Amino acid sequence: MKIEILPDADAVAQRAAVFVAAAARAAVAERGRFIVAVSGGHTPWQMLRALANQEVPWDRVHVGQVDERVAPAGDPDRNLTHLRESLLSHAPLRPDQLHAMPVEADELAVAAAQYARTLVGLAGSPPVLDLVHLWLGPDGHTASLVPTDPVLEITDADVGLTGVYQGRRRMTLTYPILNRAGKFSGSSREVKKRRCSPVCAMAIARFRPAGSAPIGPSCSPTGRQRHTCGNRRVCNDC
């Protein structure tokens, strides 16, 4: 894993956009398609806007969501609202290349299972995403894998539902599919004065190689993601 400390949020977004664009070109050259899941958050939205200006084989790209708030269509709380504004308004993606989480459904558990099947159709069984772009929250959560929520314990589904967190329930990718992803990039700008809080530092330190013993439920949700060192990158400006 490579951690890059950059001076401000714009630099983080620009660097992440370059990394994602390079990953897209490599995936298309190797497999003929690029499947990426993106998070919400101000820096990810800046990254997506910057990505629209990069050299990307857009006709071979599919964009999914890492997580989404349960809210009406067009609501400013929705990550999809900002995804459309940041990327779809500026990049030549067809509507069928964007795969939004169906959080407007009446039966959310059924909708989560439906989204998991969508990912299987895109990325095989079990689905392996080419890249996941994550955002690190100030409490150490990533995706919507929030501290103490039962969603943290899901091991038999790729898409789960949270309880109410910051006023909304969420639909989120779970640890199994995140840990299978080919690459990830991540960003955080939560901590000022160029030093990490204890939670941020703990979360970064506990990204571990595959095969490590699982950590307990009291630890940072970010720390429970596993990866093979050498093929993933985290960009942080904390």
Phi, psi and omega per residue, in radians:
M1 nan 2.452 3.113
K2 -2.047 2.235 3.080
I3 -1.905 2.212 3.095
E4 -2.000 2.249 3.085
I5 -1.774 2.082 -3.052
L6 -2.070 2.773 -2.906
P7 -1.272 -0.471 -3.093
D8 -2.760 3.049 -3.050
A9 -1.100 -0.643 3.139
D10 -1.125 -0.729 3.110
A11 -1.110 -0.689 3.090
V12 -1.071 -0.827 -3.114
A13 -1.090 -0.763 -3.136
Q14 -1.127 -0.746 -3.138
R15 -1.146 -0.725 3.115
A16 -1.119 -0.674 3.132
A17 -1.096 -0.723 3.094
V18 -1.086 -0.749 -3.140
F19 -1.129 -0.790 -3.135
V20 -1.129 -0.731 3.131
A21 -1.088 -0.729 3.107
A22 -1.124 -0.708 3.100
A23 -1.106 -0.667 3.124
A24 -1.118 -0.805 -3.140
R25 -1.086 -0.728 -3.127
A26 -1.155 -0.744 -3.128
A27 -1.134 -0.739 3.137
V28 -1.152 -0.701 3.109
A29 -1.101 -0.628 -3.068
E30 -1.532 -0.703 -2.983
R31 -2.179 -0.093 3.088
G32 1.478 0.038 3.114
R33 -2.803 2.815 3.127
F34 -2.356 2.109 -3.121
I35 -2.023 2.046 -3.076
V36 -2.183 2.510 3.006
A37 -2.023 2.337 -3.044
V38 -2.101 2.617 3.138
S39 -1.679 2.968 2.961
G40 -1.568 3.072 -3.131
G41 2.134 2.664 -3.030
H42 -1.101 -0.753 3.140
T43 -1.191 -0.757 3.034
P44 -1.014 -0.669 3.111
W45 -1.159 -0.669 3.033
Q46 -1.097 -0.698 3.122
M47 -1.070 -0.765 -3.126
L48 -1.110 -0.687 3.103
R49 -1.115 -0.704 3.095
A50 -1.200 -0.611 -3.137
L51 -1.078 -0.583 -3.132
A52 -1.058 -0.392 -3.140
N53 -1.657 -0.014 -3.137
Q54 -1.527 2.855 3.066
E55 -1.394 1.812 -3.075
V56 -2.320 2.363 3.060
P57 -1.331 1.320 -2.937
W58 -1.025 -0.525 -3.104
D59 -1.217 -0.177 3.129
R60 -1.966 0.227 -3.052
V61 -1.800 2.410 2.966
H62 -2.162 2.317 -3.076
V63 -2.003 2.145 3.035
G64 -1.999 -3.127 -3.131
Q65 -1.948 2.463 3.013
V66 -1.318 -0.727 -3.125
D67 -2.773 2.860 -3.120
E68 -2.721 2.479 3.049
R69 -1.362 2.528 3.049
V70 -1.386 1.795 -3.073
A71 -2.745 2.822 -3.115
P72 -1.133 2.793 3.083
A73 -1.011 2.366 3.110
G74 1.432 -0.080 3.140
D75 -1.124 2.413 3.132
P76 -1.109 -0.308 3.051
D77 -1.284 -0.314 -3.081
R78 -1.332 2.275 3.015
N79 -1.066 -0.599 -3.125
L80 -1.055 -0.651 3.124
T81 -1.001 -0.794 -3.117
H82 -1.351 -0.526 3.063
L83 -1.080 -0.760 3.111
R84 -1.132 -0.750 -3.125
E85 -1.176 -0.670 -3.030
S86 -1.411 -0.697 -3.003
L87 -1.991 -0.923 -3.003
L88 -1.151 -0.474 3.124
S89 -1.336 -0.168 -3.022
H90 -2.219 -0.267 -3.115
A91 -2.022 2.594 -3.082
P92 -1.403 1.068 3.080
L93 -1.691 2.332 3.044
R94 -1.307 2.713 3.107
P95 -0.978 -0.588 -3.108
D96 -1.345 -0.024 3.074
Q97 -1.658 -0.085 3.069
L98 -1.859 2.225 -3.065
H99 -2.080 1.647 -3.059
A100 -1.483 2.527 3.057
M101 -1.188 2.326 -3.033
P102 -1.453 1.136 -3.045
V103 -1.423 -0.053 3.085
E104 -1.553 -0.014 -3.111
A105 -1.200 2.641 3.093
D106 -1.232 -0.682 -3.127
E107 -1.813 1.655 -3.023
L108 -1.180 -0.604 3.123
A109 -1.130 -0.706 3.079
V110 -1.134 -0.711 3.140
A111 -1.122 -0.677 3.109
A112 -1.107 -0.746 3.094
A113 -1.123 -0.641 3.089
Q114 -1.098 -0.735 3.140
Y115 -1.165 -0.632 3.075
A116 -1.069 -0.679 3.097
R117 -1.190 -0.614 3.064
T118 -1.038 -0.734 3.136
L119 -1.158 -0.633 3.069
V120 -1.082 -0.748 3.121
G121 -1.101 -0.545 -3.135
L122 -1.461 -0.734 -2.867
A123 -2.230 0.299 3.036
G124 1.538 3.107 -3.111
S125 -2.186 1.996 -0.096
P126 -1.258 2.668 -3.076
P127 -1.195 2.376 3.071
V128 -2.106 1.856 3.115
L129 -1.295 2.506 3.129
D130 -1.192 -0.666 -3.117
L131 -2.699 2.472 3.021
V132 -2.115 2.227 3.060
H133 -1.794 2.090 -3.038
L134 -1.936 2.769 3.079
W135 -2.168 2.311 3.140
L136 -1.694 2.043 3.141
G137 -1.404 2.895 -3.081
P138 -1.134 -0.363 3.102
D139 -1.661 0.181 3.099
G140 1.540 0.039 -3.132
H141 -1.468 2.676 3.017
T142 -2.399 2.784 -2.861
A143 0.909 -2.414 2.943
S144 -2.013 0.664 3.078
L145 -1.519 1.419 -2.953
V146 -1.581 2.629 -3.087
P147 -0.938 2.363 3.056
T148 1.281 -0.089 -3.113
D149 -1.320 2.463 3.108
P150 -1.005 -0.346 3.126
V151 -1.045 -0.421 3.133
L152 -1.107 -0.438 -3.040
E153 -1.623 -0.001 -3.109
I154 -1.230 2.165 3.110
T155 -2.162 -0.101 -3.039
D156 -2.057 0.270 3.116
A157 -2.592 2.566 -3.121
D158 -1.577 -0.264 3.140
V159 -2.304 2.314 -3.119
G160 -2.355 3.074 3.123
L161 -2.137 2.473 3.098
T162 -1.730 2.971 2.866
G163 -1.342 -2.971 3.138
V164 -1.259 2.223 3.127
Y165 -2.399 2.138 -3.077
Q166 0.899 0.740 3.023
G167 1.539 -0.097 -3.095
R168 -2.410 2.537 2.844
R169 -1.294 2.804 -3.128
R170 -2.311 2.645 2.861
M171 -1.841 2.392 -3.025
T172 -2.584 2.627 2.893
L173 -1.184 2.604 -3.079
T174 -1.854 3.046 -3.117
Y175 -0.951 -0.743 -3.076
P176 -0.968 -0.847 -3.092
I177 -1.315 -0.563 3.082
L178 -1.123 -0.703 -3.115
N179 -1.261 -0.332 3.092
R180 -1.492 -0.243 -3.024
A181 -1.015 2.523 -3.122
G182 -1.146 -0.720 3.138
K183 -2.549 2.801 2.921
F184 -2.464 2.695 2.906
S185 -2.211 2.601 -3.121
G186 -2.460 2.775 -3.139
S187 -2.586 2.668 3.046
S188 -2.632 2.443 3.016
R189 -2.383 0.513 -3.013
E190 -1.335 -0.441 -2.976
V191 -1.869 2.242 -3.091
K192 -1.540 3.080 3.054
K193 1.056 0.405 2.968
R194 1.050 0.568 3.000
R195 -2.498 2.568 -3.073
C196 -1.412 2.530 2.933
S197 -1.261 2.894 3.090
P198 -0.982 -0.676 -3.131
V199 -1.161 -0.809 -3.137
C200 -1.073 -0.796 -3.133
A201 -1.089 -0.725 3.137
M202 -1.114 -0.732 -3.105
A203 -1.116 -0.752 3.130
I204 -1.153 -0.759 -3.059
A205 -1.138 -0.434 -3.022
R206 -1.716 0.193 2.865
F207 -1.170 2.058 -2.939
R208 -2.166 2.719 3.069
P209 -1.108 2.628 3.063
A210 -1.006 2.485 3.134
G211 1.715 -0.181 3.087
S212 -1.216 2.702 3.100
A213 -1.143 2.451 3.116
P214 -1.119 2.540 3.115
I215 -1.621 2.902 -3.030
G216 -1.339 2.889 -3.071
P217 -1.178 -0.253 3.128
S218 -1.386 -0.189 -3.076
C219 -1.465 2.952 -3.138
S220 -0.978 2.324 3.081
P221 -0.975 -0.654 3.135
T222 -1.044 -0.623 -3.066
G223 -1.186 -0.195 -3.102
R224 -1.597 0.022 3.050
Q225 -1.477 2.406 -3.099
R226 -1.964 2.681 3.133
H227 -2.747 2.824 3.013
T228 -1.601 2.123 -3.078
C229 -1.085 2.559 3.006
G230 1.871 -0.290 -3.097
N231 -2.174 0.288 -3.126
R232 -2.385 2.835 -3.008
R233 -2.511 2.412 3.021
V234 -2.103 2.193 3.064
C235 -1.846 2.128 -3.130
N236 -2.247 2.535 2.990
D237 -2.128 0.566 3.083
C238 -1.678 nan nan
